Amino acid sequence: MSVKIPEYVAGHGLLKGKSVLITAAAGAGIGFAAAKRAVEEGCRSIVISDIHEGRLNDAVERLKSETGLEQVAGKVCNVAVEDDVQALIGFAEEFCGGVDVLINNAGLGTTKSLIDMEDAEWDKVIDVTLNGTMRMTRQMMRTMKGRGAGVIVNNASVLGWRAQKEQSHYAAAKAGVMALTRCAALEAADFGVRINAVSPSLAVHPMLKKSAPEELLAELEGREAFGRGAEVWEVANVMMFLASDYSSYLTGEIISCSSQRA
Ligand SMILES: NC(=O)c1ccc[n+]([C@@H]2O[C@H](COP(=O)([O-])OP(=O)(O)OC[C@H]3O[C@@H](n4cnc5c(N)ncnc54)[C@H](O)[C@@H]3O)[C@@H](O)[C@H]2O)c1
């Protein structure tokens, strides 16, 4: 038996008047859900980004039509490329007249035992998931420092805390995202910027269902006390809390979005 999914709650104005930038937001997962949620929470403008141009264009149109907000723009960015990151933040700063909230959603995983791991596979997962989050955070901190305000929300994973076979690269990257969040938050506090992370266990969406074996998903759902994975918007809700003034006294924290048994 699984605990039933609650009704989708309409926005509470948590991001009223804010501007938002989200990476990896053109998929079917947490990134797009966070973008939609940010608009529902009243943000005045939003830039969504992704490595995949076709999907990104569709996502921009979908976000506009599903929410009615016109101040929506898309910009292609591979977070593993420093020039892309600088161009994205420059574009978003201009489009929004200053970015108030950055959500670092981009992260990549594969399933591979360590003894079969090639350097290239290890490096790619680390470069997108950890280094990509670092590049975005570093550049955004430089910009937010000038204004003395801003919020950054990173997307980690419970695998940054817990062990799972064939996930050493992804788990190491997510543990790195957690450490980066804590350390960068201390530096950013000096100039009024908060940095926190959400740590989901399992958020099921169509792309994940297509790429992960059915038995693995069933096993992972079985580990959840609720007997189901999170809806992507349930993770997005935690991101909205971290992005909003409701978490004004939180920085350097990693908030688990999970019902995993200990
Ligand atoms: N879904 C889960 O169960 C789960 C659990 C824990 C953590 N997470 C983390 O949540 C984040 C979002 O994952 P999701 O599964 O919800 O999918 P998502 O739809 O939010 O993200 C996938 C998108 O990332 C884009 N992307 C891939 N490489 C990129 C790159 N180098 N630069 C920019 N964009 C890139 C893809 O094109 C795709 O559109 C990831 O960081 C993931 O590690 C997910």
PDBQT file of the ligand as one rigid body, heavy atoms in Angstrom, charges set to zero:
ROOT
HETATM    1  N1  LIG A 301      14.529  12.116 -10.279  1.00  0.00    +0.000 N 
HETATM    2  C1  LIG A 301      15.067  11.619  -9.178  1.00  0.00    +0.000 C 
HETATM    3  O1  LIG A 301      14.635  10.582  -8.655  1.00  0.00    +0.000 OA
HETATM    4  C2  LIG A 301      16.199  12.342  -8.495  1.00  0.00    +0.000 A 
HETATM    5  C3  LIG A 301      16.603  11.930  -7.208  1.00  0.00    +0.000 A 
HETATM    6  C4  LIG A 301      17.644  12.620  -6.580  1.00  0.00    +0.000 A 
HETATM    7  C5  LIG A 301      18.253  13.687  -7.217  1.00  0.00    +0.000 A 
HETATM    8  N2  LIG A 301      17.842  14.046  -8.467  1.00  0.00    +0.000 N 
HETATM    9  C6  LIG A 301      18.519  15.171  -9.106  1.00  0.00    +0.000 C 
HETATM   10  O2  LIG A 301      17.538  16.068  -9.583  1.00  0.00    +0.000 OA
HETATM   11  C7  LIG A 301      18.031  16.769 -10.729  1.00  0.00    +0.000 C 
HETATM   12  C8  LIG A 301      16.994  16.685 -11.835  1.00  0.00    +0.000 C 
HETATM   13  O3  LIG A 301      16.814  15.353 -12.252  1.00  0.00    +0.000 OA
HETATM   14  P1  LIG A 301      15.448  14.826 -12.827  1.00  0.00    +0.000 P 
HETATM   15  O4  LIG A 301      15.587  13.336 -12.896  1.00  0.00    +0.000 OA
HETATM   16  O5  LIG A 301      14.300  15.328 -12.065  1.00  0.00    +0.000 OA
HETATM   17  O6  LIG A 301      15.385  15.343 -14.340  1.00  0.00    +0.000 OA
HETATM   18  P2  LIG A 301      15.152  16.830 -14.943  1.00  0.00    +0.000 P 
HETATM   19  O7  LIG A 301      14.124  16.713 -16.000  1.00  0.00    +0.000 OA
HETATM   20  O8  LIG A 301      14.927  17.820 -13.868  1.00  0.00    +0.000 OA
HETATM   21  O9  LIG A 301      16.574  17.112 -15.594  1.00  0.00    +0.000 OA
HETATM   22  C9  LIG A 301      16.962  16.489 -16.809  1.00  0.00    +0.000 C 
HETATM   23  C10 LIG A 301      17.402  17.567 -17.777  1.00  0.00    +0.000 C 
HETATM   24  O10 LIG A 301      18.809  17.826 -17.581  1.00  0.00    +0.000 OA
HETATM   25  C11 LIG A 301      19.333  18.240 -18.819  1.00  0.00    +0.000 C 
HETATM   26  N3  LIG A 301      20.792  18.168 -18.815  1.00  0.00    +0.000 N 
HETATM   27  C12 LIG A 301      21.554  17.054 -18.884  1.00  0.00    +0.000 A 
HETATM   28  N4  LIG A 301      22.861  17.373 -18.919  1.00  0.00    +0.000 NA
HETATM   29  C13 LIG A 301      22.938  18.722 -18.857  1.00  0.00    +0.000 A 
HETATM   30  C14 LIG A 301      24.024  19.652 -18.873  1.00  0.00    +0.000 A 
HETATM   31  N5  LIG A 301      25.292  19.238 -18.974  1.00  0.00    +0.000 N 
HETATM   32  N6  LIG A 301      23.743  20.981 -18.797  1.00  0.00    +0.000 NA
HETATM   33  C15 LIG A 301      22.462  21.411 -18.716  1.00  0.00    +0.000 A 
HETATM   34  N7  LIG A 301      21.393  20.572 -18.714  1.00  0.00    +0.000 NA
HETATM   35  C16 LIG A 301      21.629  19.242 -18.788  1.00  0.00    +0.000 A 
HETATM   36  C17 LIG A 301      18.685  17.268 -19.797  1.00  0.00    +0.000 C 
HETATM   37  O11 LIG A 301      18.728  17.728 -21.137  1.00  0.00    +0.000 OA
HETATM   38  C18 LIG A 301      17.254  17.162 -19.244  1.00  0.00    +0.000 C 
HETATM   39  O12 LIG A 301      16.371  18.046 -19.907  1.00  0.00    +0.000 OA
HETATM   40  C19 LIG A 301      19.386  16.141 -11.046  1.00  0.00    +0.000 C 
HETATM   41  O13 LIG A 301      20.414  16.922 -10.481  1.00  0.00    +0.000 OA
HETATM   42  C20 LIG A 301      19.312  14.791 -10.347  1.00  0.00    +0.000 C 
HETATM   43  O14 LIG A 301      20.588  14.294 -10.026  1.00  0.00    +0.000 OA
HETATM   44  C21 LIG A 301      16.835  13.403  -9.116  1.00  0.00    +0.000 A 
ENDROOT
TORSDOF 0
